[in-house]
Amino acid sequence: MEAIISCAFALLIGGVGVWTGFRLLRERKVLNGWRTTRGKVIERGTYRPDMPALGPPAFRYAPLVKYAYQVDGREFVNDCIRPKRIQLPHHNTIEWARKKAASFADEVTVHYNPEDPSESFLDQTPKMLLYIVIVASCLVILFGLMFLLMRRP
C-alpha cells in the first residue's frame, strides 16, 4: 500500500512539475515577443524579497536595479530584473546581490508588455532553467514508477 501511495505522490508532483515547465516555456515565448526600449538605471542596491525562503537568512538578498524608461511619451519605473510571470527574484548572499546589481550598465534594454507598458523586465529567464525543471520532474515520475514496479506482491 505504501508503494502505491508513494507512486501516486511522485506522479502528482512530477506531473505538476512537467506541466509547469511546459507552461512557463510557452510564457517565455510570449515574453520574447515583447517590445524593447532603452532605459536608464536610477538606483542600485540590495533588498530582502518578501517571500518564504527555506535557506538561512544570509542567503536571502536579491539585487535591486530600479530603472526608468519611456513608452509613447509616458515614463515608467520598474525594478523587475527577470519576468515576474516566470520566476520570483533570485536571491543569495548580500555580496552576490551587490555584484549582480553592479553588473548592469547605466543604460539597459528594457523588455515591456505592449498591452501594459508598466510591466517590464531586463533579463529573460534562461531556457535551460525551465528544461531542468522538466527533466527533474520526469525523474520524479520515474522514481515514483520505480516504487510501483518494485513493490512486493
Stockholm file with secondary structure:
# STOCKHOLM 1.0

chainA/1-153         MEAIISCAFALLIGGVGVWTGFRLLRERKVLNGWRTTRGKVIERGTYRPDMPALGPPAFRYAPLVKYAYQVDGREFVNDCIRPKRIQLPHHNTIEWARKKAASFADEVTVHYNPEDPSESFLDQTPKMLLYIVIVASCLVILFGLMFLLMRRP
#=GR chainA/1-153 SS CHHHHHHHHHHHHHHHHHHHHHHHHHHHHHHHTSEEEEEEEEEEEEECCSSCCCSCGGGCBEEEEEEEEEETTEEEEECCSSCTTTCCCCCBCHHHHHHHHHTSCSEEEEEECSSCTTCEESSCCCHHHHHHHHHHHHHHHHHHHHHHHTCCC
#=GC SS_cons         CHHHHHHHHHHHHHHHHHHHHHHHHHHHHHHHTSEEEEEEEEEEEEECCSSCCCSCGGGCBEEEEEEEEEETTEEEEECCSSCTTTCCCCCBCHHHHHHHHHTSCSEEEEEECSSCTTCEESSCCCHHHHHHHHHHHHHHHHHHHHHHHTCCC
//
